[in-house]
Amino acid sequence: MNSDPAHKPLDSPCRRQCCLDEHEQCLGCGRTLQEILDWGAADNERRRLICQAAEQRLLQRKQRH
């Protein structure tokens, strides 16, 4: 087992405010339903991409409201 922190799986961005909007995007963390379902099997690179996309969605939501 590798104890290198670079190989530690990224933590979920879940904020325990789960509620999907009409586009199947979580209002709490910004991930899509598919990204939430994919998270467990995703490697760190994919997790980083998911987090970046989710953060963009949250920013866009804030700008609209």
DSSP file (Angstrom, degrees, kcal/mol; ACC not computed):
  #  RESIDUE AA STRUCTURE BP1 BP2  ACC     N-H-->O    O-->H-N    N-H-->O    O-->H-N    TCO  KAPPA ALPHA  PHI   PSI    X-CA   Y-CA   Z-CA
    1    1 A M              0   0    0      0, 0.0     2,-0.5     0, 0.0     0, 0.0   0.000 360.0 360.0 360.0 136.0    0.0    0.0    0.0
    2    2 A N        -     0   0    0      1,-0.1     5,-0.0     5,-0.1     0, 0.0  -0.775 360.0-172.7 -92.7 123.7    1.3    3.4   -0.9
    3    3 A S        +     0   0    0     -2,-0.5    -1,-0.1     5,-0.0     5,-0.1   0.342  43.0 128.4 -96.5   6.6    1.2    6.0    1.9
    4    4 A D    >   -     0   0    0      1,-0.2     3,-1.9     3,-0.1     4,-0.4  -0.461  60.8-138.6 -61.9 124.7    2.3    8.8   -0.5
    5    5 A P  G >  S+     0   0    0      0, 0.0     3,-1.0     0, 0.0    -1,-0.2   0.773 100.6  66.4 -59.8 -25.4   -0.3   11.7    0.0
    6    6 A A  G 3  S+     0   0    0      1,-0.2    -2,-0.1     3,-0.0    -3,-0.0   0.759 102.6  47.6 -66.3 -22.9   -0.3   12.3   -3.7
    7    7 A H  G <  S+     0   0    0     -3,-1.9    -1,-0.2     2,-0.1    -5,-0.1   0.468  84.0 112.2 -96.7  -3.2   -1.9    8.8   -4.2
    8    8 A K  S <  S-     0   0    0     -3,-1.0     3,-0.1    -4,-0.4    -5,-0.0  -0.533  80.0-106.7 -69.0 130.8   -4.5    9.4   -1.5
    9    9 A P        -     0   0    0      0, 0.0    -1,-0.1     0, 0.0     2,-0.1  -0.314  37.4-106.4 -58.7 138.5   -8.0    9.5   -3.1
   10   10 A L        -     0   0    0      1,-0.1     2,-0.1    -3,-0.1    37,-0.0  -0.399  38.5-109.9 -63.7 141.2   -9.4   13.0   -3.2
   11   11 A D        -     0   0    0      1,-0.1    -1,-0.1    -2,-0.1    -3,-0.0  -0.387  37.5 -96.2 -70.7 150.9  -12.2   13.5   -0.7
   12   12 A S        -     0   0    0      1,-0.1    -1,-0.1    -2,-0.1    35,-0.0  -0.394  21.3-138.2 -64.5 141.4  -15.8   13.9   -1.9
   13   13 A P        +     0   0    0      0, 0.0    -1,-0.1     0, 0.0    -2,-0.0   0.376  56.2 139.8 -81.7   6.4  -16.9   17.5   -2.3
   14   14 A C        -     0   0    0      1,-0.1    -2,-0.0     2,-0.1     4,-0.0  -0.232  34.9-171.3 -54.5 133.8  -20.3   16.6   -0.9
   15   15 A R        -     0   0    0      0, 0.0    -1,-0.1     0, 0.0    -3,-0.0   0.228  44.1-113.4-110.8   9.9  -21.6   19.2    1.5
   16   16 A R  S    S+     0   0    0      1,-0.1    -2,-0.1     0, 0.0     0, 0.0   0.819  91.8 110.2  58.5  33.2  -24.5   17.2    2.8
   17   17 A Q        +     0   0    0      2,-0.0    11,-0.3     0, 0.0     2,-0.3  -0.340  49.7 173.6-124.3  47.5  -26.9   19.6    1.2
   18   18 A C        +     0   0    0      9,-0.1     2,-0.2    10,-0.1     8,-0.1  -0.412  15.3 133.5 -71.6 122.0  -28.1   17.1   -1.5
   19   19 A C        -     0   0    0     -2,-0.3     8,-3.0     6,-0.0     2,-0.3  -0.791  42.4-138.8-164.4 121.8  -30.9   18.2   -3.7
   20   20 A L  B     -A   26   0A   0     -2,-0.2     6,-0.2     6,-0.2     2,-0.1  -0.656  14.8-146.9 -88.7 139.5  -30.9   17.8   -7.5
   21   21 A D    >   -     0   0    0      4,-2.2     3,-1.9    -2,-0.3    -1,-0.1  -0.175  43.9 -78.2 -87.7-170.8  -32.3   20.6   -9.7
   22   22 A E  T 3  S+     0   0    0      1,-0.3    -2,-0.0     2,-0.1    -1,-0.0   0.630 132.8  53.7 -67.0 -13.4  -34.1   20.2  -13.0
   23   23 A H  T 3  S-     0   0    0      2,-0.2    -1,-0.3    10,-0.0    10,-0.2   0.214 119.4-108.6-102.4  13.0  -30.7   19.5  -14.7
   24   24 A E  S <  S+     0   0    0     -3,-1.9     9,-2.3     1,-0.2     2,-0.4   0.867  74.8 139.5  58.8  39.8  -29.8   16.7  -12.3
   25   25 A Q  B     -B   32   0B   0      7,-0.2    -4,-2.2     8,-0.1     2,-0.3  -0.946  57.5-116.3-112.7 134.5  -27.1   19.0  -10.7
   26   26 A C  B  >  -A   20   0A   0      5,-3.3     4,-1.3    -2,-0.4    -6,-0.2  -0.510  12.8-150.6 -71.1 130.2  -26.7   18.9   -6.9
   27   27 A L  T  4 S+     0   0    0     -8,-3.0    -1,-0.2    -2,-0.3    -9,-0.1   0.711  93.8  49.8 -72.5 -20.3  -27.5   22.3   -5.3
   28   28 A G  T  4 S+     0   0    0    -11,-0.3    -1,-0.1    -9,-0.2   -10,-0.1   0.946 129.2  10.0 -83.0 -54.0  -25.0   21.6   -2.6
   29   29 A C  T  4 S-     0   0    0      2,-0.1    29,-0.2   -12,-0.1    -2,-0.1   0.617  91.2-124.0-107.0 -15.3  -21.8   20.5   -4.3
   30   30 A G     <  +     0   0    0     -4,-1.3    27,-0.1     1,-0.3     2,-0.1   0.390  62.7 135.6  89.4  -4.9  -22.5   21.3   -8.0
   31   31 A R        -     0   0    0     -6,-0.1    -5,-3.3     1,-0.1    -1,-0.3  -0.440  55.0-119.2 -76.5 152.0  -21.9   17.8   -9.3
   32   32 A T  B  >  -B   25   0B   0     -7,-0.3     4,-2.3    -2,-0.1    -7,-0.2  -0.437  29.5-106.9 -78.7 163.5  -24.2   16.2  -11.8
   33   33 A L  H  > S+     0   0    0     -9,-2.3     4,-2.4     1,-0.2     5,-0.2   0.915 122.7  52.0 -56.9 -43.0  -26.0   13.0  -10.9
   34   34 A Q  H  > S+     0   0    0      1,-0.2     4,-2.2   -10,-0.2    -1,-0.2   0.898 108.3  50.5 -63.0 -39.8  -23.7   11.1  -13.2
   35   35 A E  H  > S+     0   0    0      2,-0.2     4,-1.3     1,-0.2    -1,-0.2   0.885 109.9  50.7 -65.1 -37.8  -20.6   12.6  -11.6
   36   36 A I  H  < S+     0   0    0     -4,-2.3     4,-0.5     1,-0.2     3,-0.3   0.926 112.5  46.4 -63.5 -44.3  -21.9   11.6   -8.1
   37   37 A L  H  < S+     0   0    0     -4,-2.4     3,-0.3     1,-0.2     4,-0.3   0.853 114.8  47.5 -66.2 -34.9  -22.5    8.0   -9.3
   38   38 A D  H >X S+     0   0    0     -4,-2.2     3,-1.0    -5,-0.2     4,-1.0   0.676  88.5  89.4 -78.5 -18.8  -19.0    7.9  -11.0
   39   39 A W  G >< S+     0   0    0     -4,-1.3     3,-0.9    -3,-0.3    -1,-0.2   0.854  80.2  55.4 -52.9 -47.5  -17.1    9.3   -8.0
   40   40 A G  G 34 S+     0   0    0     -4,-0.5    -1,-0.3    -3,-0.3    -2,-0.1   0.819 116.1  36.5 -59.3 -34.5  -16.4    6.0   -6.2
   41   41 A A  G <4 S+     0   0    0     -3,-1.0    -1,-0.3    -4,-0.3    -2,-0.2   0.494  94.8 110.0 -96.3  -5.2  -14.6    4.5   -9.2
   42   42 A A    <<  -     0   0    0     -4,-1.0     2,-0.1    -3,-0.9    -3,-0.0  -0.444  63.9-131.6 -76.4 142.2  -13.0    7.7  -10.4
   43   43 A D     >  -     0   0    0     -2,-0.1     4,-2.5     1,-0.1     5,-0.2  -0.344  36.8 -93.7 -80.4 173.4   -9.2    8.2  -10.2
   44   44 A N  H  > S+     0   0    0      1,-0.2     4,-2.5     2,-0.2     5,-0.2   0.852 124.9  54.5 -60.4 -37.0   -7.8   11.4   -8.7
   45   45 A E  H  > S+     0   0    0      2,-0.2     4,-2.0     1,-0.2    -1,-0.2   0.940 111.4  44.4 -62.7 -46.3   -7.4   13.0  -12.1
   46   46 A R  H  > S+     0   0    0      1,-0.2     4,-2.5     2,-0.2    -2,-0.2   0.890 112.2  53.4 -64.2 -39.3  -11.1   12.4  -12.9
   47   47 A R  H  X S+     0   0    0     -4,-2.5     4,-2.5     2,-0.2    -2,-0.2   0.896 107.3  51.1 -62.9 -40.0  -12.1   13.6   -9.4
   48   48 A R  H  X S+     0   0    0     -4,-2.5     4,-2.4     2,-0.2    -1,-0.2   0.922 110.6  48.8 -62.1 -43.4  -10.2   16.8  -10.0
   49   49 A L  H  X S+     0   0    0     -4,-2.0     4,-2.4     2,-0.2    -2,-0.2   0.904 110.9  50.4 -63.0 -41.6  -12.0   17.4  -13.2
   50   50 A I  H  X S+     0   0    0     -4,-2.5     4,-2.6     1,-0.2    -2,-0.2   0.927 111.2  48.8 -61.0 -45.5  -15.3   16.7  -11.6
   51   51 A C  H  X S+     0   0    0     -4,-2.5     4,-2.4     2,-0.2    -2,-0.2   0.898 111.2  49.7 -63.5 -41.0  -14.5   19.2   -8.8
   52   52 A Q  H  X S+     0   0    0     -4,-2.4     4,-2.0     2,-0.2    -1,-0.2   0.933 113.4  45.4 -63.6 -46.1  -13.5   21.9  -11.2
   53   53 A A  H  X S+     0   0    0     -4,-2.4     4,-2.1     1,-0.2    -2,-0.2   0.901 113.1  50.8 -64.3 -40.8  -16.7   21.4  -13.3
   54   54 A A  H  X S+     0   0    0     -4,-2.6     4,-2.2     1,-0.2    -2,-0.2   0.907 108.6  51.4 -64.5 -41.8  -18.8   21.4  -10.2
   55   55 A E  H  X S+     0   0    0     -4,-2.4     4,-2.3     1,-0.2    -1,-0.2   0.896 108.7  51.9 -62.4 -40.4  -17.2   24.6   -8.9
   56   56 A Q  H  X S+     0   0    0     -4,-2.0     4,-2.6     1,-0.2    -1,-0.2   0.908 108.6  51.1 -61.9 -42.0  -17.9   26.3  -12.2
   57   57 A R  H  X S+     0   0    0     -4,-2.1     4,-2.4     1,-0.2    -2,-0.2   0.908 109.4  50.0 -62.9 -41.6  -21.6   25.2  -12.0
   58   58 A L  H  X S+     0   0    0     -4,-2.2     4,-2.2     2,-0.2    -1,-0.2   0.912 111.3  49.0 -64.0 -41.7  -21.9   26.6   -8.5
   59   59 A L  H  X S+     0   0    0     -4,-2.3     4,-2.1     1,-0.2    -2,-0.2   0.918 111.5  49.1 -63.5 -43.2  -20.3   30.0   -9.6
   60   60 A Q  H  X S+     0   0    0     -4,-2.6     4,-1.6     1,-0.2    -1,-0.2   0.900 109.5  52.3 -62.9 -39.7  -22.7   30.2  -12.6
   61   61 A R  H  X S+     0   0    0     -4,-2.4     4,-1.2     1,-0.2    -1,-0.2   0.921 109.3  49.7 -61.9 -43.8  -25.7   29.4  -10.3
   62   62 A K  H  < S+     0   0    0     -4,-2.2     3,-0.4     1,-0.2    -1,-0.2   0.894 108.8  52.4 -61.9 -40.4  -24.6   32.3   -8.0
   63   63 A Q  H  < S+     0   0    0     -4,-2.1    -1,-0.2     1,-0.2    -2,-0.2   0.811 108.5  50.9 -67.5 -29.8  -24.3   34.7  -10.9
   64   64 A R  H  <        0   0    0     -4,-1.6    -1,-0.2    -3,-0.2    -2,-0.2   0.745 360.0 360.0 -77.4 -24.0  -27.8   33.9  -12.1
   65   65 A H     <        0   0    0     -4,-1.2    -2,-0.2    -3,-0.4    -1,-0.2   0.414 360.0 360.0-108.7 360.0  -29.4   34.4   -8.7
